[in-house]
Amino acid sequence: MRYIEHIKTKSTHERRAHAIQMSSAILIVVFLVWVSTLGWRFASIPPQTASSDVSQTASVVQASNGNATLLVSTTTDSYGQ
């Protein structure tokens, strides 16, 4: 509470400048934490191999194994041709 009382004695310009400094410091800390986790997050993504004919279809048998949720996914690089 003493800190807040001390800040209230400052002029409006000084309080705004202090608020910008504090918010910038917090933003830098959040940014550094985010950057430090990028390597961990990218390392957990499995590498994918490229082929000339990319076609992936989710198995209907696996999707309909009694679960309430049905997910069917199809990916192709021939755009439906």
Backbone as ProteinMPNN parsed JSONL, in Angstrom:
{"seq_chain_A": "MRYIEHIKTKSTHERRAHAIQMSSAILIVVFLVWVSTLGWRFASIPPQTASSDVSQTASVVQASNGNATLLVSTTTDSYGQ", "coords_chain_A": {"N_chain_A": [[0.816, -1.197, 0.0], [2.011, 1.188, 0.623], [3.526, 1.702, -1.608], [1.611, 2.287, -3.569], [0.494, 4.612, -2.495], [2.754, 6.213, -2.668], [3.074, 6.388, -5.449], [0.777, 7.794, -6.084], [1.446, 10.333, -5.329], [2.96, 11.323, -7.345], [3.191, 13.145, -10.474], [0.729, 13.201, -13.159], [1.908, 12.698, -15.634], [4.298, 11.407, -14.892], [3.241, 9.121, -13.665], [1.988, 7.866, -15.838], [4.213, 7.35, -17.458], [5.583, 5.588, -15.777], [3.73, 3.488, -15.697], [3.828, 2.622, -18.351], [6.467, 1.711, -18.432], [6.369, -0.403, -16.554], [4.425, -2.106, -17.731], [5.741, -2.711, -20.095], [7.949, -4.113, -19.121], [6.673, -6.381, -18.055], [5.565, -7.402, -20.402], [7.907, -8.063, -21.803], [8.919, -10.119, -20.193], [6.874, -12.054, -20.484], [7.088, -12.498, -23.242], [9.709, -13.558, -23.385], [9.38, -15.95, -21.975], [7.572, -17.215, -23.688], [9.158, -17.438, -26.045], [11.169, -19.091, -25.082], [9.851, -21.513, -24.862], [9.379, -22.326, -27.435], [11.224, -24.052, -28.735], [10.806, -26.442, -27.341], [8.151, -26.958, -27.998], [8.271, -27.185, -30.826], [9.946, -29.35, -31.042], [8.373, -31.436, -30.262], [6.735, -32.009, -32.362], [6.13, -34.46, -34.706], [8.318, -35.46, -37.356], [7.417, -35.162, -40.808], [7.137, -37.069, -43.74], [7.634, -36.383, -47.169], [5.898, -37.141, -50.123], [5.369, -37.979, -53.586], [2.694, -38.361, -54.213], [0.432, -37.361, -52.199], [-1.84, -38.559, -50.006], [-4.162, -38.902, -47.549], [-6.345, -40.671, -45.548], [-8.685, -40.926, -43.012], [-9.303, -43.809, -41.101], [-12.325, -45.451, -41.447], [-13.166, -47.627, -40.038], [-11.731, -47.446, -37.634], [-12.757, -45.04, -36.765], [-15.395, -45.599, -36.3], [-15.6, -47.223, -34.003], [-17.371, -47.565, -31.914], [-17.359, -45.273, -30.453], [-18.827, -42.137, -29.483], [-18.202, -39.966, -30.99], [-17.612, -39.244, -34.346], [-15.119, -39.056, -36.663], [-14.039, -38.183, -39.754], [-11.549, -37.761, -42.033], [-10.083, -36.405, -44.892], [-7.364, -35.932, -47.016], [-5.863, -34.626, -49.858], [-3.598, -34.046, -52.569], [-4.307, -33.68, -55.146], [-6.5, -32.183, -55.569], [-9.141, -33.18, -55.786], [-9.202, -34.478, -58.243]], "CA_chain_A": [[0.0, 0.0, 0.0], [2.868, 2.381, 0.631], [3.942, 1.95, -2.984], [0.497, 2.951, -4.261], [0.437, 5.98, -1.97], [3.909, 6.926, -3.224], [2.794, 6.662, -6.859], [-0.267, 8.813, -6.158], [2.029, 11.662, -5.117], [3.634, 11.734, -8.579], [2.333, 13.816, -11.444], [0.066, 12.314, -14.116], [2.892, 12.332, -16.649], [5.206, 10.421, -14.301], [2.492, 7.874, -13.459], [1.823, 7.231, -17.146], [5.525, 6.835, -17.869], [5.851, 4.426, -14.938], [2.834, 2.424, -16.146], [4.378, 2.111, -19.609], [7.673, 0.943, -18.09], [5.98, -1.654, -15.891], [3.764, -2.977, -18.701], [6.78, -3.173, -21.022], [8.726, -5.142, -18.429], [5.851, -7.588, -17.99], [5.48, -7.916, -21.767], [9.193, -8.682, -22.131], [8.996, -11.388, -19.467], [5.96, -12.99, -21.147], [7.686, -12.819, -24.54], [10.854, -14.444, -23.176], [8.855, -17.269, -21.612], [7.017, -17.776, -24.913], [10.26, -17.804, -26.933], [11.912, -20.211, -24.503], [9.097, -22.75, -25.034], [9.231, -22.67, -28.852], [12.026, -25.232, -29.033], [10.139, -27.606, -26.765], [6.938, -27.238, -28.762], [8.618, -27.654, -32.165], [10.583, -30.663, -30.924], [7.362, -32.464, -30.043], [6.014, -32.255, -33.614], [6.843, -35.514, -35.43], [8.659, -35.087, -38.742], [6.561, -35.759, -41.83], [7.838, -37.337, -44.993], [6.929, -35.9, -48.357], [5.871, -38.069, -51.245], [4.836, -37.329, -54.783], [1.24, -38.455, -54.188], [0.036, -37.281, -50.801], [-3.245, -38.845, -49.802], [-4.373, -39.455, -46.223], [-7.757, -40.85, -45.249], [-8.908, -41.513, -41.695], [-9.944, -45.113, -41.213], [-13.713, -45.46, -41.014], [-13.276, -48.685, -39.036], [-11.252, -46.896, -36.371], [-13.631, -43.944, -36.345], [-16.699, -46.118, -35.877], [-15.369, -48.327, -33.071], [-18.3, -47.474, -30.797], [-17.29, -43.952, -29.814], [-19.925, -41.249, -29.855], [-17.703, -38.985, -31.947], [-17.166, -39.814, -35.613], [-14.254, -38.117, -37.356], [-13.542, -38.676, -41.024], [-10.724, -36.702, -42.589], [-9.448, -36.77, -46.162], [-6.453, -34.913, -47.539], [-5.263, -35.021, -51.125], [-2.948, -32.92, -53.243], [-4.762, -33.611, -56.528], [-7.645, -31.287, -55.565], [-10.354, -33.844, -56.202], [-9.143, -34.997, -59.609]], "C_chain_A": [[0.859, 1.26, 0.0], [3.313, 2.734, -0.781], [2.854, 2.698, -3.746], [0.362, 4.391, -3.777], [1.579, 6.817, -2.525], [3.65, 7.296, -4.686], [1.731, 7.757, -6.999], [0.283, 10.219, -5.955], [2.711, 12.187, -6.373], [2.642, 12.422, -9.512], [1.754, 12.798, -12.423], [1.05, 11.819, -15.171], [3.831, 11.253, -16.11], [4.508, 9.083, -14.057], [2.294, 7.139, -14.773], [3.137, 6.614, -17.629], [5.874, 5.574, -17.067], [4.972, 3.243, -15.353], [3.329, 1.802, -17.444], [5.606, 1.26, -19.332], [7.314, -0.401, -17.474], [5.308, -2.611, -16.882], [4.763, -3.508, -19.729], [7.618, -4.276, -20.384], [7.957, -6.452, -18.349], [5.74, -8.227, -19.366], [6.773, -8.615, -22.17], [9.333, -10.027, -21.442], [8.099, -12.43, -20.125], [6.531, -13.414, -22.494], [8.856, -13.785, -24.381], [10.406, -15.848, -22.775], [8.299, -17.955, -22.854], [8.126, -18.259, -25.846], [11.005, -19.017, -26.389], [11.161, -21.53, -24.648], [8.95, -23.155, -26.491], [9.997, -23.928, -29.215], [11.386, -26.497, -28.524], [8.909, -27.973, -27.58], [7.265, -27.754, -30.159], [9.264, -29.029, -32.116], [9.552, -31.769, -30.753], [6.534, -32.76, -31.292], [6.773, -33.334, -34.389], [7.158, -35.078, -36.859], [7.762, -35.831, -39.723], [7.374, -35.951, -43.101], [6.981, -36.872, -46.157], [6.985, -36.983, -49.43], [5.244, -37.356, -52.442], [3.308, -37.346, -54.807], [0.775, -38.511, -52.735], [-1.461, -37.511, -50.703], [-3.408, -39.513, -48.444], [-5.872, -39.529, -45.986], [-7.875, -41.492, -43.886], [-9.675, -42.809, -41.875], [-11.349, -45.052, -40.648], [-13.908, -46.527, -39.943], [-12.825, -48.173, -37.68], [-12.183, -45.81, -35.869], [-14.958, -44.457, -35.82], [-16.555, -47.284, -34.908], [-16.245, -48.232, -31.83], [-18.242, -46.15, -30.059], [-18.448, -43.088, -30.308], [-19.493, -40.26, -30.929], [-17.185, -39.693, -33.186], [-16.374, -38.744, -36.348], [-13.735, -38.773, -38.619], [-12.803, -37.526, -41.676], [-10.055, -37.209, -43.856], [-8.595, -35.611, -46.637], [-5.85, -35.44, -48.839], [-4.628, -33.792, -51.767], [-3.396, -32.809, -54.697], [-6.032, -32.779, -56.659], [-8.89, -31.923, -56.177], [-10.339, -34.415, -57.6], [-8.868, -36.479, -59.586]], "O_chain_A": [[0.469, 2.282, -0.564], [3.461, 3.909, -1.12], [3.146, 3.638, -4.485], [0.137, 5.294, -4.582], [1.397, 7.997, -2.821], [3.976, 8.405, -5.109], [1.785, 8.558, -7.932], [-0.346, 11.194, -6.365], [3.011, 13.378, -6.458], [1.426, 12.298, -9.361], [2.233, 11.667, -12.506], [1.02, 10.649, -15.552], [4.123, 10.285, -16.811], [5.118, 8.028, -14.225], [2.419, 5.915, -14.821], [3.16, 5.495, -18.143], [6.4, 4.609, -17.621], [5.44, 2.104, -15.356], [3.257, 0.586, -17.616], [5.772, 0.198, -19.933], [7.893, -1.426, -17.836], [5.597, -3.807, -16.87], [4.634, -4.645, -20.183], [7.956, -5.261, -21.04], [8.532, -7.521, -18.554], [5.811, -9.449, -19.493], [6.73, -9.66, -22.818], [9.818, -10.982, -22.049], [8.517, -13.573, -20.308], [6.459, -14.592, -22.844], [8.985, -14.731, -25.158], [11.008, -16.832, -23.204], [8.527, -19.148, -23.056], [8.046, -19.364, -26.381], [11.428, -19.879, -27.158], [11.786, -22.587, -24.564], [8.437, -24.24, -26.765], [9.476, -24.784, -29.93], [11.417, -27.524, -29.202], [8.648, -29.15, -27.827], [6.602, -28.674, -30.639], [9.136, -29.8, -33.067], [9.833, -32.925, -31.068], [5.712, -33.676, -31.277], [7.948, -33.144, -34.7], [6.35, -34.402, -37.496], [7.396, -36.984, -39.497], [8.186, -35.106, -43.478], [5.753, -36.962, -46.12], [8.005, -37.649, -49.607], [4.669, -36.276, -52.314], [2.691, -36.438, -55.365], [0.734, -39.579, -52.125], [-2.254, -36.746, -51.252], [-2.847, -40.584, -48.213], [-6.587, -38.55, -46.202], [-7.227, -42.506, -43.624], [-10.585, -42.896, -42.699], [-11.546, -44.647, -39.503], [-14.725, -46.355, -39.038], [-13.478, -48.444, -36.673], [-12.378, -45.675, -34.661], [-15.581, -43.811, -34.977], [-17.321, -48.244, -34.988], [-15.883, -48.776, -30.786], [-19.012, -45.934, -29.123], [-18.972, -43.287, -31.404], [-20.324, -39.77, -31.694], [-16.403, -40.638, -33.083], [-16.887, -37.659, -36.624], [-13.066, -39.804, -38.56], [-13.36, -36.442, -41.853], [-9.522, -38.319, -43.883], [-9.035, -34.461, -46.661], [-5.382, -36.578, -48.896], [-5.055, -32.659, -51.543], [-2.918, -31.933, -55.418], [-6.588, -32.678, -57.753], [-9.598, -31.304, -56.972], [-11.392, -34.808, -58.104], [-8.78, -37.107, -60.641]]}, "name": "protein", "num_of_chains": 1, "seq": "MRYIEHIKTKSTHERRAHAIQMSSAILIVVFLVWVSTLGWRFASIPPQTASSDVSQTASVVQASNGNATLLVSTTTDSYGQ"}
